[in-house]
Amino acid sequence: MGQVITAIGQVTPDWLSRILGQAITQLHTERVAGGYEGSKWRIAATAADGSTLPLFLKLGSAHEGRFYAAMRDDAGGLPIVPCYDVAISGDEAHILLADLSATHEARPPSQLPPIGRECEAIIDGLADLHAYWWDNPALDARLNGALSASRGQAFDPEESSIYPAFADFMGDRLSAERRDHYEAVRARLPELMDRRTAQGDLTLAFEDVHSGNFLYPRTAGDPLYFIDWEQWGVTLAMNDLAYMMALFWSPERRARLERAYLRRYHARISGQGVTYGWDALWDDYRLCVTRFLFRPAWQWSRGHFTDVWWNHYERINAAYEDLHCAELLG
């Protein structure tokens, strides 16, 4: 890997020529709003033959950089934007991607769920991503032992350690019944998660499935792409589905669509050779819903907007109750 680009002024025609393997004679840059200042840039690179190559430069985290470095040779057919270059130094990285803004649109983060055909594309993309990497030993080779390290180590104690301070803050906004089930989950969930992941069925997970993290095609039938891979991990596949539906969807929307989308996902991964029974999928989904009970407390502790974490608190608790997740605790 080469030197990490930390400012747009370091991007020159000579540098792009070396990266792209063709002569670049001039370039035009435009900062993209969002993220920290100067972290995202569109680059129009003009080649010697007069053609223009649209590029997108992200000055991101080392964690995201490691994802693109590992996946560059395996992105074909998966919902990953083509990557031309990545370099990592310490906690920083630059990632040079294809700019797909002519054919796709991005949206700001929102509590509003995507519409049906977009949700179907997200479900299909998750299924393709998960199926490709399902218990795949290449995850260890590409991601420094991530698959092996995730077996029996799925639960981060930090997720629940924040809860006591959150409960104090909530006061009587947290009912006695919910306090009881939070305490029961804190006592049992680490063992349940660790025991379950020791059995396998682990894959590369996106870990941040919300409406602002996709490029939506402008033309029906074109592929949807996942962006902002800053939270990826190796874990149970149902983490992504529970995050998408239990944290962001109302009980009414889940009641209409949840099982249908899980069935769609199950059929798609099964068609790609993954052996994963429906009952196991359903129990894993409920287990991951239970895990995300603590996500609103984590968001609160990091100063997220109240309208975000409060909505997530109500939705995830409703999902825990609707899906009878307490049955999993024994």
C-alpha positions in Angstrom: 0.0 0.0 0.0 1.1 3.5 -0.7 1.1 6.7 1.3 -2.3 7.7 2.8 -3.9 10.7 1.3 -5.0 13.0 4.1 -5.9 16.2 2.1 -7.4 16.7 -1.3 -4.3 18.7 -2.4 -2.3 15.5 -2.4 -4.4 14.1 -5.3 -2.6 15.0 -8.5 -2.8 13.8 -12.1 0.5 12.0 -11.6 -0.8 10.2 -8.5 -4.0 9.1 -10.3 -2.0 8.0 -13.3 0.0 5.6 -11.2 -3.1 4.3 -9.4 -5.3 3.9 -12.5 -2.6 2.7 -14.8 -3.4 5.2 -17.5 -2.4 8.8 -18.2 -4.5 11.4 -16.4 -3.9 14.9 -17.7 -6.1 17.0 -15.4 -8.7 16.7 -12.7 -11.5 18.6 -11.1 -12.5 18.1 -7.4 -15.7 18.8 -5.5 -16.2 18.4 -1.8 -19.3 16.3 -0.9 -21.3 17.4 2.1 -21.6 15.0 5.0 -19.1 13.3 7.3 -16.3 15.3 8.9 -14.9 18.4 7.0 -13.2 17.5 3.8 -13.7 13.7 4.2 -15.5 13.0 0.9 -14.6 14.3 -2.6 -15.8 13.7 -6.1 -13.0 13.7 -8.7 -13.5 14.1 -12.4 -10.3 12.7 -13.9 -9.6 13.5 -17.6 -7.5 10.9 -19.4 -5.1 11.6 -22.3 -7.7 10.3 -24.8 -10.2 13.0 -23.6 -12.4 10.6 -21.7 -13.5 11.4 -18.1 -13.4 8.9 -15.2 -15.7 9.8 -12.3 -14.1 8.9 -8.9 -15.0 9.2 -5.3 -12.4 9.7 -2.6 -13.2 9.0 1.0 -10.8 9.9 3.8 -12.0 7.4 6.3 -11.2 5.1 9.1 -8.6 2.3 9.1 -11.4 -0.2 9.9 -13.3 0.7 6.7 -10.0 0.7 4.8 -9.2 -2.8 5.9 -12.6 -3.9 4.6 -12.0 -2.5 1.1 -8.4 -3.8 1.1 -9.7 -7.3 1.8 -12.6 -7.2 -0.5 -11.2 -5.7 -3.7 -10.7 -9.0 -5.4 -14.1 -10.4 -4.3 -16.5 -7.5 -4.9 -17.8 -8.8 -8.2 -21.5 -9.7 -7.9 -21.7 -8.3 -4.4 -23.2 -5.0 -3.4 -19.8 -3.3 -3.0 -18.8 -0.2 -5.0 -15.7 -0.9 -7.1 -12.5 0.2 -5.4 -9.4 1.5 -7.2 -7.1 2.1 -4.3 -6.9 2.0 -0.5 -4.1 2.8 1.9 -4.0 2.7 5.7 -1.8 4.3 8.3 -2.6 4.1 12.0 -6.3 5.0 12.4 -6.6 6.7 9.0 -7.2 5.5 5.5 -8.0 6.8 2.0 -10.4 4.8 -0.2 -10.6 5.6 -3.9 -13.9 4.3 -5.4 -15.9 4.6 -8.6 -18.3 7.6 -8.5 -21.7 6.1 -9.2 -23.7 9.3 -8.8 -24.7 9.4 -12.5 -26.6 6.1 -12.0 -27.4 6.1 -8.3 -28.5 8.4 -5.5 -27.6 8.6 -1.9 -29.9 9.7 0.9 -29.2 11.3 4.3 -29.7 9.1 7.3 -33.3 8.9 8.3 -35.7 7.0 10.5 -37.9 6.6 7.4 -37.7 3.0 6.1 -37.0 2.5 2.3 -40.0 1.6 0.3 -40.8 -2.1 -0.6 -38.7 -2.6 -3.7 -35.8 -0.9 -2.1 -36.1 -3.1 1.0 -36.2 -6.2 -1.3 -33.0 -5.0 -2.9 -31.4 -4.6 0.5 -32.5 -8.0 1.7 -31.2 -9.6 -1.5 -27.9 -7.7 -1.2 -27.5 -8.9 2.4 -28.3 -12.4 1.4 -25.7 -12.4 -1.4 -23.0 -10.9 0.9 -23.7 -13.3 3.7 -24.0 -16.4 1.5 -20.6 -15.7 -0.1 -18.8 -15.3 3.2 -20.8 -17.9 5.2 -18.3 -19.7 7.5 -15.8 -18.9 4.8 -12.2 -19.6 5.9 -11.0 -16.8 3.6 -12.3 -14.4 6.2 -9.4 -15.4 8.5 -6.8 -15.0 5.7 -8.2 -11.7 4.5 -9.2 -10.1 7.8 -6.5 -11.2 10.3 -8.3 -14.2 11.8 -11.7 -12.4 12.1 -13.7 -15.6 11.7 -11.9 -17.6 14.3 -11.9 -14.8 16.7 -15.6 -14.4 16.4 -16.4 -18.0 17.4 -17.7 -17.9 20.9 -16.9 -14.2 21.3 -20.0 -12.4 19.9 -21.1 -10.3 22.8 -19.3 -7.1 23.7 -19.8 -6.5 27.5 -19.7 -2.7 26.7 -23.1 -3.1 25.1 -24.8 -3.9 28.4 -22.4 -2.1 30.8 -23.9 1.2 29.9 -27.3 0.1 30.9 -27.2 1.0 34.7 -26.5 4.7 33.9 -29.1 4.7 31.2 -31.7 3.2 33.6 -30.9 5.9 36.1 -31.3 8.6 33.5 -34.6 7.1 32.3 -36.2 7.1 35.7 -39.9 6.3 35.5 -39.7 6.4 31.7 -38.4 2.8 32.1 -41.2 0.7 33.5 -40.7 -1.9 36.2 -41.6 -4.7 33.7 -38.9 -3.5 31.3 -36.4 -3.1 34.0 -37.0 -6.7 34.9 -36.4 -8.0 31.4 -33.3 -5.8 30.9 -31.8 -7.4 34.1 -32.7 -10.9 32.9 -31.1 -10.2 29.5 -28.0 -8.8 31.0 -27.6 -12.0 33.1 -28.1 -14.5 30.3 -27.4 -12.9 26.9 -23.5 -13.0 27.0 -23.6 -16.8 27.5 -26.3 -17.3 24.9 -24.6 -15.3 22.3 -21.1 -16.8 22.9 -22.5 -20.3 22.9 -24.5 -19.7 19.7 -21.5 -18.3 17.8 -19.3 -21.1 18.8 -21.6 -23.4 16.7 -20.8 -21.5 13.5 -23.1 -19.8 10.9 -20.9 -16.7 11.0 -20.4 -14.4 8.1 -19.3 -10.9 7.1 -22.0 -8.5 8.4 -22.6 -4.9 7.4 -23.7 -4.0 10.9 -25.2 -0.6 10.0 -28.3 -1.3 7.9 -30.2 2.0 7.7 -31.6 4.0 4.8 -28.7 6.4 4.6 -26.1 3.7 3.9 -27.1 2.7 0.4 -26.8 3.9 -3.2 -30.2 3.5 -4.8 -30.3 2.9 -8.6 -32.0 5.6 -10.6 -33.1 3.0 -13.1 -35.2 0.0 -12.1 -33.3 -3.2 -12.4 -29.9 -1.8 -11.7 -28.1 -3.0 -8.6 -28.2 -1.3 -5.2 -24.9 -0.8 -3.4 -23.9 -0.7 0.3 -21.8 2.3 1.4 -20.0 3.3 4.6 -18.5 0.1 5.7 -17.2 1.6 9.0 -19.1 -0.9 11.3 -18.5 -4.2 9.5 -17.9 -7.3 11.6 -17.9 -11.1 11.5 -21.0 -12.4 13.4 -24.4 -13.9 13.1 -26.1 -12.9 9.8 -29.3 -12.0 11.7 -27.6 -9.1 13.3 -28.1 -7.2 10.0 -31.7 -8.2 9.6 -32.6 -7.4 13.3 -30.9 -4.0 13.0 -32.8 -3.2 9.8 -36.2 -4.2 11.0 -36.4 -4.2 14.8 -34.6 -1.0 15.4 -36.0 1.1 12.5 -39.5 -0.3 11.8 -42.7 0.3 13.7 -44.5 -2.7 15.1 -47.2 -2.4 12.4 -44.6 -2.5 9.6 -42.9 -5.4 11.2 -46.2 -7.3 11.6 -46.8 -6.9 7.8 -43.4 -7.5 6.4 -40.9 -9.0 8.8 -41.6 -12.7 8.2 -42.0 -12.2 4.5 -38.6 -10.6 4.2 -37.0 -13.2 6.4 -38.5 -15.9 4.2 -37.2 -14.1 1.1 -33.7 -13.9 2.6 -33.8 -17.6 3.6 -34.8 -18.7 0.1 -32.0 -16.6 -1.4 -29.2 -17.9 0.8 -30.5 -21.5 0.5 -30.4 -21.1 -3.3 -26.7 -20.3 -3.0 -25.9 -23.4 -1.1 -26.1 -22.2 2.5 -27.5 -24.8 4.9 -29.4 -22.8 7.5 -32.8 -24.1 8.7 -35.7 -21.8 9.1 -36.1 -22.5 12.8 -32.4 -21.7 13.4 -32.8 -18.4 11.4 -35.9 -17.4 13.4 -34.3 -18.1 16.8 -31.1 -16.3 15.7 -33.2 -13.3 14.6 -34.9 -13.1 18.0 -31.5 -13.5 19.7 -30.1 -10.6 17.8 -33.3 -8.5 18.5 -32.5 -9.3 22.2 -28.9 -8.1 21.7 -30.1 -4.8 20.3 -32.1 -4.0 23.4 -28.9 -2.2 24.6 -28.3 -0.2 21.4 -30.4 2.8 22.5 -28.4 3.0 25.7 -25.2 3.0 23.7 -26.5 5.7 21.4 -27.6 7.8 24.4 -24.2 7.4 26.0 -22.6 8.9 22.8 -24.8 11.9 22.6 -27.0 10.8 19.7 -30.2 12.9 19.1 -32.9 12.0 21.6 -35.4 11.5 18.7 -33.1 8.8 17.4 -32.3 6.7 20.5 -35.8 7.1 22.0 -37.5 5.8 18.8 -35.1 2.9 18.8 -35.8 2.2 22.5 -39.5 2.0 21.9 -39.2 -0.1 18.7 -36.7 -2.6 20.0 -38.6 -3.2 23.2 -41.8 -3.7 21.2 -40.0 -6.2 19.0 -38.6 -8.0 22.1 -42.1 -8.3 23.5 -43.9 -9.1 20.2 -41.5 -11.9 19.3 -41.5 -13.4 22.8 -37.7 -13.2 22.9 -37.8 -13.9 26.7 -38.4 -17.5 25.8 -34.8 -17.7 24.6 -33.5 -16.9 28.1 -34.7 -20.2 29.6 
